[in-house]
Amino acid sequence: MCGVPNISVIMPVYNAAPYLKESIESILNQIFDDFEFIIIDDFSTDNSYNVLEYYAAKDSRIRLFKNDRNYKQAYTRNIGIKHSRGKYLAFMDADDIALPERLIKQFEFMETNENIDIAGVWYIAYSHDMSNILYKQQDPIKHWEIVINMHLFRNALAQYVIVRRHVFDVVLYDASYKNLAEDYELWLRAIEYGFILANLSTVLMKYRVYELSSCHKNGSQIDVYIQSVHKKYLKHLFGVEYYDHIAEDHELLVYRNKTISFFLRNLGRYTKHLNLLKQANDKNKIYPQQAFDEVIEQLSVKNKVFNKLKKIFRVHVARLLHIDKQL
């Protein structure tokens, strides 16, 4: 490739041989073709590097690197950033699939919205063999709604971002986060430096959920880290009125292993906690009020759904008890 590309696509690879054909070709077949594709093999022990060499020999847009040992995702992404030349940097996972219009949509968005520094996309999660849709992830699209979610509720910016180059003059991945919420940690620091975030309200990625994915293997560790983040910002939100029981109640909203039945049994605490969050922000004005209220309202919609489910459950139980009496 001659000249400086508009986009550098960076993809770390570790033992992903079964998925590389689909992931690599999904980038090579993009509608937008002014990119370089930086692939770093993180000392794979399977056939991954042979697959990568095959594609690198076929397409000059691929720049292939290999680590001398297994450094994990954060360190390896920093290597890709170091070797990149593009105006924008986009990130890809080795086991996922980009829709053909991903890069053109993200590029046009950044060119049109010069105030945005980092932009993610919506995605659909599939079973590991791509045979079943598990869920559609539609994260908030506006900066402050993303920030509020990331501070208090969940990561609302997927790893499939496009980033202006100047961002990485200020922040890089922290290599101490070895496959442990390294994206989330980076975006939190980017927010602290004042960078502006957004999400495109378009599905542009297919995310593969399978048994060996790092986010599932390290789920409990990630939860502990995320809860520590939430506790930090809860203290900031409530100030001197913060108490430990607030963090305990907060788990109702964020802890990933809580079941619907758990929520149904704790709707009172859930509603009270949402009201406390809103009151704290109204008083201390930590976040823009309109954005904060919109996030709380979105969570309240979930609350209404749980209320409806509880009513349906009660109706069905009543009917079953009535039938049992008749028998």
C-alpha positions in Angstrom: 0.0 0.0 0.0 1.3 3.4 -1.0 0.7 6.5 1.2 -0.9 6.9 4.5 -4.2 5.0 4.9 -7.3 6.6 6.3 -7.9 3.7 8.8 -5.6 1.3 10.5 -7.5 -1.8 11.6 -5.8 -3.6 14.5 -6.5 -7.2 15.4 -4.7 -9.2 18.0 -4.8 -13.0 17.5 -4.3 -15.8 19.9 -5.3 -19.4 19.1 -8.2 -18.3 16.9 -7.5 -20.5 13.9 -11.1 -21.9 13.4 -12.5 -18.3 13.2 -9.8 -16.4 11.3 -11.1 -17.0 7.7 -14.4 -15.4 8.6 -12.9 -12.5 10.6 -10.1 -11.6 8.2 -12.3 -11.8 5.1 -15.0 -9.7 6.8 -12.4 -6.9 6.9 -10.8 -7.5 3.5 -14.2 -7.4 1.9 -15.2 -4.0 3.4 -16.9 -1.5 1.1 -14.4 1.0 2.3 -10.9 -0.1 1.1 -8.6 2.7 2.2 -7.1 0.9 5.2 -4.2 -1.1 6.4 -4.9 -4.3 8.4 -2.4 -4.7 11.2 -2.6 -8.3 12.6 -0.5 -9.3 15.6 -0.2 -13.0 16.5 0.2 -13.2 20.3 2.4 -16.3 20.3 -0.4 -18.7 19.3 0.1 -22.4 19.9 -2.4 -23.6 17.2 -2.4 -23.0 13.4 -3.3 -19.3 13.6 0.0 -18.0 12.4 0.0 -20.2 9.3 -3.5 -18.9 8.4 -2.3 -15.3 8.9 0.7 -15.8 6.7 -1.5 -17.2 3.9 -3.7 -14.1 4.0 -0.8 -11.7 4.3 0.8 -13.2 1.2 -2.5 -12.6 -0.7 -3.3 -9.1 0.3 -0.8 -6.2 0.6 -3.1 -4.3 3.0 -2.2 -6.8 5.7 0.8 -6.0 7.9 1.6 -9.1 10.0 3.5 -9.1 13.3 4.3 -11.9 15.8 5.0 -11.6 19.5 7.9 -13.4 21.0 5.7 -14.6 23.9 2.1 -14.4 24.9 1.5 -10.8 26.1 -2.3 -10.8 26.2 -4.7 -8.3 24.6 -3.9 -5.0 26.1 -0.1 -5.1 25.4 -0.7 -6.6 21.9 -3.1 -3.8 21.0 -0.5 -1.3 22.0 1.9 -2.9 19.6 -0.6 -2.5 16.8 -1.1 1.1 17.8 2.6 1.7 17.7 2.9 0.3 14.1 -0.2 2.0 12.8 -0.2 4.9 10.3 -3.8 5.7 9.8 -5.8 8.9 10.5 -8.2 6.7 12.5 -7.6 3.4 14.3 -10.3 0.7 14.4 -10.2 -2.4 16.5 -11.3 -6.0 15.6 -11.4 -9.2 17.5 -10.1 -12.4 15.9 -13.3 -14.4 16.4 -15.8 -11.8 15.3 -17.3 -10.7 12.0 -17.5 -7.1 10.6 -20.5 -6.4 8.4 -19.3 -5.0 4.9 -20.3 -1.4 5.7 -18.7 -1.2 9.1 -15.6 0.9 8.1 -17.4 3.2 5.7 -20.1 3.9 8.3 -17.6 4.6 11.1 -15.3 6.7 8.8 -18.2 8.8 7.5 -19.4 9.3 11.0 -16.1 10.6 12.3 -15.6 12.8 9.2 -19.0 14.4 9.8 -18.7 14.7 13.6 -15.4 16.3 14.2 -16.1 16.7 17.9 -16.2 12.9 18.5 -13.0 11.2 19.5 -14.1 7.6 19.9 -17.1 5.9 18.3 -18.5 2.4 18.8 -21.2 0.5 17.1 -24.2 -1.7 17.9 -23.7 -5.5 17.5 -25.5 -8.8 17.5 -24.3 -11.6 19.7 -24.3 -15.1 18.4 -23.6 -18.6 19.6 -20.1 -19.7 18.9 -21.1 -21.4 15.6 -23.2 -18.4 14.5 -26.3 -20.6 14.4 -28.3 -18.8 17.0 -28.8 -15.1 17.8 -28.4 -14.5 21.6 -29.1 -10.8 21.8 -28.8 -7.4 20.1 -26.7 -4.9 21.9 -27.9 -1.4 21.5 -25.8 0.9 23.6 -26.6 4.6 24.2 -25.5 6.9 21.4 -24.8 10.2 23.2 -21.6 11.0 25.2 -23.1 11.7 28.6 -25.4 8.7 28.6 -22.4 6.5 27.7 -20.4 8.1 30.5 -23.1 7.7 33.1 -23.6 4.1 32.2 -19.8 3.4 32.3 -19.4 5.1 35.7 -22.4 3.6 37.4 -23.9 0.7 35.5 -22.0 -1.1 32.8 -19.6 -0.7 29.9 -21.6 1.0 27.2 -18.9 1.2 24.5 -18.0 -2.1 22.8 -14.5 -3.0 21.6 -15.4 -2.3 18.0 -14.5 1.4 18.1 -12.9 3.8 15.7 -10.6 6.3 17.4 -8.9 9.5 16.3 -5.1 9.1 16.4 -4.5 11.9 18.8 -6.3 10.0 21.5 -3.4 7.5 21.7 -1.0 10.3 22.2 -2.6 10.7 25.6 -3.8 7.2 26.6 -2.8 3.7 25.8 -4.0 0.3 27.0 -2.8 -0.7 30.5 -0.9 -3.9 29.9 -1.5 -5.0 33.6 -5.1 -5.7 32.6 -4.5 -9.1 31.0 -7.7 -9.9 29.3 -9.5 -8.3 32.2 -11.8 -5.4 31.1 -8.9 -3.7 29.3 -11.2 -1.8 27.0 -13.4 -0.6 29.8 -10.4 0.6 31.8 -9.1 2.5 28.8 -12.4 4.3 28.0 -12.7 5.4 31.7 -9.3 7.1 31.5 -10.2 8.6 28.1 -13.3 10.1 29.7 -11.1 11.6 32.5 -9.0 13.3 29.9 -12.1 14.8 28.3 -12.4 12.8 25.1 -15.9 12.7 23.6 -17.6 9.3 23.0 -20.5 8.2 20.8 -22.1 5.0 19.5 -23.5 4.6 16.0 -27.1 3.5 16.2 -26.4 0.8 13.6 -25.6 -2.9 13.9 -22.2 -3.3 12.2 -20.6 -6.3 14.0 -21.4 -9.9 14.8 -20.0 -10.9 18.2 -19.3 -14.6 18.8 -20.0 -15.9 22.3 -18.2 -19.2 23.0 -16.8 -21.2 25.8 -13.2 -20.0 25.6 -13.8 -16.3 25.2 -11.7 -14.3 27.8 -14.7 -12.3 29.1 -16.5 -15.5 30.1 -13.4 -17.2 31.6 -12.6 -14.1 33.7 -16.2 -13.2 34.4 -16.0 -13.1 38.2 -12.7 -11.1 38.1 -14.3 -8.6 35.7 -17.3 -8.2 37.9 -15.1 -7.4 40.9 -13.3 -4.7 38.9 -16.5 -3.2 37.5 -18.1 -3.1 41.0 -15.0 -1.3 42.3 -15.5 1.3 39.5 -19.1 1.7 40.4 -18.3 2.2 44.1 -15.8 4.9 43.2 -18.3 6.9 41.2 -21.2 6.2 43.6 -19.1 7.9 46.4 -18.5 10.8 44.0 -22.2 11.1 43.3 -23.4 10.8 46.9 -20.6 12.6 48.6 -20.8 12.7 52.4 -24.2 11.0 52.2 -22.7 7.8 50.8 -23.1 4.6 52.8 -22.0 1.0 52.2 -25.6 -0.2 51.8 -25.9 2.0 48.7 -23.2 -0.1 46.9 -25.0 -3.3 48.1 -28.3 -2.2 46.6 -26.5 -1.0 43.5 -25.7 -4.7 42.7 -29.4 -5.1 41.9 -28.9 -3.0 38.8 -25.5 -4.2 37.6 -24.4 -7.6 38.8 -24.6 -10.0 35.8 -25.7 -13.2 37.5 -28.9 -11.9 39.1 -31.9 -13.7 37.7 -35.3 -12.2 36.8 -36.8 -13.9 39.8 -34.3 -12.1 42.0 -35.3 -8.8 40.5 -39.0 -9.6 41.0 -38.5 -10.3 44.6 -36.6 -7.0 45.1 -38.6 -4.5 43.1 -39.1 -2.2 46.1 -35.4 -1.9 46.7 -34.7 -1.5 43.0 -37.2 1.4 42.7 -36.0 3.1 45.9 -32.4 2.9 44.7 -33.2 4.5 41.3 -34.9 7.3 43.2 -31.9 7.8 45.5 -29.5 8.0 42.5 -31.7 10.6 40.8 -32.1 12.6 44.0 -28.3 12.6 44.6 -27.6 13.9 41.1 -30.3 16.5 41.4 -28.7 17.7 44.6 -24.9 17.4 43.8 -25.2 18.0 40.0 -22.3 15.6 39.1 -23.8 14.7 35.7 -26.0 16.8 33.3 -29.5 16.4 34.6 -31.3 15.6 31.4 -28.8 12.8 30.4 -28.9 11.4 33.9 -32.7 11.4 34.0 -32.8 9.7 30.6 -30.6 6.9 31.9 -32.7 6.4 35.0 -35.8 6.4 32.9 -34.4 3.6 30.7 -33.7 1.6 33.8 -37.2 2.4 35.1 -38.6 0.9 31.9 -36.9 -2.4 32.9 -38.6 -1.9 36.3 -42.0 -1.6 34.6 -41.3 -4.8 32.6 -40.4 -6.7 35.8 -43.6 -5.4 37.4 -45.5 -6.7 34.4 -43.8 -10.1 34.6 -44.6 -10.3 38.3 -48.3 -9.7 37.6 -48.3 -12.3 34.9 -46.5 -14.8 37.3 -49.1 -14.1 40.0 -52.0 -14.7 37.5 -50.5 -18.0 36.3 -50.0 -19.1 39.9 -53.6 -18.2 40.8 -54.9 -20.1 37.8 -52.8 -23.2 38.7 -54.0 -23.1 42.3 -57.6 -22.8 41.0 -57.2 -25.8 38.7 -55.6 -27.7 41.6 -58.6 -27.0 43.8 -61.0 -28.2 41.1 -59.1 -31.4 40.8 
